[in-house]
Amino acid sequence: MKVIVVGGGAAGMSAASRVRKLVPQAEIKVFEESSYVSYAPCGIPYYIENLVNDINSLVTYTPEFFKNERNIDVHIKTKVLKVDLSAKQLTTVSEEGEKIEDFDYLILSTGAVPFVPDRKWLEVNHVYALRHLEDGDALKNDLKNLNNIAVIGGGYVGVEMAEALSKIGKNVTIFEMRRVMPNLDPEYSQIIKQEMQKRSIKVFEGFTVKAIENTGEKVRIIGDSEQPIFDAAVLGLGVRPNVELAKSIGLKLGETGAIWVDETMRTSNEYVYAAGDNIEVNDLVIKGRKRYAPFAPEANKEGYVAGSNVGNQNVRFPGSAGSAITKFYDLEIGVVGITEEEAKRYGIETFPVKIKHNARASYYPPQEEVYMKIVFDKKRKVPLGAQVIGKNVWGRLAYISLAIENNITVDRMFFSGVPYAPPFAPVWDSLIIASRIFYERV
Ligand SMILES: Cc1cc2nc3c(=O)[nH]c(=O)nc-3n(C[C@H](O)[C@H](O)[C@H](O)COP(=O)(O)OP(=O)(O)OC[C@H]3O[C@@H](n4cnc5c(N)ncnc54)[C@H](O)[C@@H]3O)c2cc1C
C-alpha cells in the first residue's frame, strides 16, 4: 500500500505516523512545501518575544527522525501541484523539477492560509502574514531595526503578536474593524483593550483597513479617513481553509467552505482522506451543523483519525466545540461554544450567567479575578458556550468544554467534584456558582 500525505504540519505528520504504526509494510511519503515538518506555528509569537530563541525548538521532529525512526519518506520544499484521481497519481515540484508519484491513498493536510483581503498587501515591504516558521524568522530579522509596528486584526494572533512586540520594546498599534477579540462580549473585550492601553499599546477599534502600501521604506495603513504610517505591519485577520488542491480535483466542500469529510476523515472520494485546518467537522454544540475549527489539538487528532482509518481501524472524530485559549500579558482569555446571539439565531432560549469572582481563595495572594460567562440552554439545561477571562482560565475552560461536548446538565455540573485548595480556586468556584445560579432558578 502506498500512502501520500500532502502537508507535513500537525495533521499530516500525525496521520503519517499512525499509518506507519498500523501498516508496517506501507510505503509512506510526505510532501511539504516549506522547509519544516512537524512544526508549531503556535510558537511564533514566543519566538518573536525571544522567549524561544531557536526556531528549531518549534520543530518536534525533523525529516531525518521520520526517515530513521518511522520509515516515513519526507520531502520538504516540495509542493504538490496537481492530482489525477482517476490515475491515482500526483505531480510534485521541487528544486529538482517536476515528478509524478503513484498512490493508493491520499491524505490532504494542507492546513489554512492567512486571510488577506487583497493579495497585493503581501507584496508590500515589511508586511507579514504568519503561517510558516520562515515567516516568523523573516519578521524577527526585519524587526531588528524597526520600532513602530502596526498589528492589523485583534483576534488570537493579533493579541499574541501585540504582546510579543510590546515585550521586545516596540511601539505597537492595533487596528481592528470591530473590537479587540470580537468573539467576546463587549464588556470582556473592553477589559482586554484596557489591559493593552495599560501596556502603552494604541488600540483603534472600528477601523477598517482598506489598503496597505509602501511609502518609501515605510508602510502606510489606509483607513476611511486616516492614513497612519509605520515601519512594519503584521496581519492577524484570521485564516481560511486551504482547499485549492481539493477543489481542483472536485472534492466536495462543506457549508463552511472547508473540505467536507465524514467522521472517519474520508472525503467525498473513497481513496482521499483529509485532516487539519483544511476540513470542517461536526459542531458539538448545534447538532447537524458543521464547524470550522482551525486549532492545533483538533488537527493532531483528526490526523490520528485519518491515519487510523487508512490503517483500517474504524476510528471516528466526534467533532469540536471550538475550545480556544490565549493570553495578553497576565490576562488569560478562553472561549468555547456559541454566544447568546448565535443561540438566538438557532431559536434556542438561553439562560446566560455572568460572574466576576476571585481566581483563588480570597485571602490567598495575589488577589486576582476571573470573569466568566456561561450561556446555558434553558430547556435542555446544558451549557452551550462560555467566555472566561482573567486568571487560571485553562482548567475552567477545559471543564466547561467537556460539559458542552458531552451535554452535561447543570445539576451534574453543580454537584461535580471541582478540586479546591486556596492557591487554585475559592471553595465556591465561579464554575460551581454559575451552575448553581441556573440550577436554583429553573
Ligand atoms: C501564529 C500562529 C499561532 C497559533 N496559535 C495557536 C494556538 O495557540 N492554539 C491552537 O490550537 N492553534 C494555534 N494556531 C493554529 C495551529 O497552528 C493550526 O491549527 C495547526 O497548525 C493546523 O495544523 P495543520 O496540519 O492542519 O496545518 P499546518 O500546520 O498549516 O500544515 C499544513 C502544511 O501543508 C503544507 N502544504 C499546503 N499545501 C501544500 C501543497 N500543495 N504541497 C505541499 N505542502 C503543502 C503547508 O506548507 C503546511 O506546512 C496558530 C497558528 C499560527 C499561524
PDBQT file of the ligand as one rigid body, heavy atoms in Angstrom, charges set to zero:
ROOT
HETATM    1  C1  LIG A 501       0.914  32.432  14.686  1.00  0.00    +0.000 C 
HETATM    2  C2  LIG A 501       0.011  31.272  14.956  1.00  0.00    +0.000 A 
HETATM    3  C3  LIG A 501      -0.344  30.967  16.263  1.00  0.00    +0.000 A 
HETATM    4  C4  LIG A 501      -1.201  29.906  16.519  1.00  0.00    +0.000 A 
HETATM    5  N1  LIG A 501      -1.521  29.620  17.820  1.00  0.00    +0.000 NA
HETATM    6  C5  LIG A 501      -2.350  28.575  18.093  1.00  0.00    +0.000 A 
HETATM    7  C6  LIG A 501      -2.662  28.224  19.439  1.00  0.00    +0.000 A 
HETATM    8  O1  LIG A 501      -2.161  28.862  20.398  1.00  0.00    +0.000 OA
HETATM    9  N2  LIG A 501      -3.500  27.193  19.661  1.00  0.00    +0.000 N 
HETATM   10  C7  LIG A 501      -4.050  26.449  18.626  1.00  0.00    +0.000 A 
HETATM   11  O2  LIG A 501      -4.792  25.500  18.892  1.00  0.00    +0.000 OA
HETATM   12  N3  LIG A 501      -3.739  26.734  17.348  1.00  0.00    +0.000 NA
HETATM   13  C8  LIG A 501      -2.906  27.780  17.057  1.00  0.00    +0.000 A 
HETATM   14  N4  LIG A 501      -2.581  28.064  15.755  1.00  0.00    +0.000 N 
HETATM   15  C9  LIG A 501      -3.184  27.232  14.702  1.00  0.00    +0.000 C 
HETATM   16  C10 LIG A 501      -2.438  25.930  14.541  1.00  0.00    +0.000 C 
HETATM   17  O3  LIG A 501      -1.100  26.218  14.253  1.00  0.00    +0.000 OA
HETATM   18  C11 LIG A 501      -3.082  25.115  13.432  1.00  0.00    +0.000 C 
HETATM   19  O4  LIG A 501      -4.395  24.789  13.820  1.00  0.00    +0.000 OA
HETATM   20  C12 LIG A 501      -2.328  23.845  13.121  1.00  0.00    +0.000 C 
HETATM   21  O5  LIG A 501      -1.002  24.116  12.762  1.00  0.00    +0.000 OA
HETATM   22  C13 LIG A 501      -3.023  23.120  11.966  1.00  0.00    +0.000 C 
HETATM   23  O6  LIG A 501      -2.290  22.026  11.555  1.00  0.00    +0.000 OA
HETATM   24  P1  LIG A 501      -2.426  21.501  10.061  1.00  0.00    +0.000 P 
HETATM   25  O7  LIG A 501      -1.545  20.320   9.950  1.00  0.00    +0.000 OA
HETATM   26  O8  LIG A 501      -3.844  21.375   9.688  1.00  0.00    +0.000 OA
HETATM   27  O9  LIG A 501      -1.900  22.702   9.173  1.00  0.00    +0.000 OA
HETATM   28  P2  LIG A 501      -0.437  23.324   9.079  1.00  0.00    +0.000 P 
HETATM   29  O10 LIG A 501       0.301  23.184  10.351  1.00  0.00    +0.000 OA
HETATM   30  O11 LIG A 501      -0.623  24.681   8.488  1.00  0.00    +0.000 OA
HETATM   31  O12 LIG A 501       0.252  22.392   7.988  1.00  0.00    +0.000 OA
HETATM   32  C14 LIG A 501      -0.178  22.365   6.657  1.00  0.00    +0.000 C 
HETATM   33  C15 LIG A 501       1.044  22.212   5.792  1.00  0.00    +0.000 C 
HETATM   34  O13 LIG A 501       0.677  21.896   4.467  1.00  0.00    +0.000 OA
HETATM   35  C16 LIG A 501       1.640  22.432   3.589  1.00  0.00    +0.000 C 
HETATM   36  N5  LIG A 501       1.057  22.479   2.254  1.00  0.00    +0.000 N 
HETATM   37  C17 LIG A 501      -0.080  23.105   1.877  1.00  0.00    +0.000 A 
HETATM   38  N6  LIG A 501      -0.336  22.863   0.567  1.00  0.00    +0.000 NA
HETATM   39  C18 LIG A 501       0.673  22.087   0.116  1.00  0.00    +0.000 A 
HETATM   40  C19 LIG A 501       0.970  21.506  -1.157  1.00  0.00    +0.000 A 
HETATM   41  N7  LIG A 501       0.168  21.670  -2.203  1.00  0.00    +0.000 N 
HETATM   42  N8  LIG A 501       2.095  20.760  -1.280  1.00  0.00    +0.000 NA
HETATM   43  C20 LIG A 501       2.926  20.563  -0.209  1.00  0.00    +0.000 A 
HETATM   44  N9  LIG A 501       2.680  21.088   1.017  1.00  0.00    +0.000 NA
HETATM   45  C21 LIG A 501       1.560  21.823   1.174  1.00  0.00    +0.000 A 
HETATM   46  C22 LIG A 501       1.924  23.795   4.210  1.00  0.00    +0.000 C 
HETATM   47  O14 LIG A 501       3.165  24.278   3.810  1.00  0.00    +0.000 OA
HETATM   48  C23 LIG A 501       1.854  23.497   5.699  1.00  0.00    +0.000 C 
HETATM   49  O15 LIG A 501       3.122  23.264   6.257  1.00  0.00    +0.000 OA
HETATM   50  C24 LIG A 501      -1.714  29.118  15.454  1.00  0.00    +0.000 A 
HETATM   51  C25 LIG A 501      -1.336  29.406  14.138  1.00  0.00    +0.000 A 
HETATM   52  C26 LIG A 501      -0.486  30.467  13.878  1.00  0.00    +0.000 A 
HETATM   53  C27 LIG A 501      -0.089  30.755  12.461  1.00  0.00    +0.000 C 
ENDROOT
TORSDOF 0
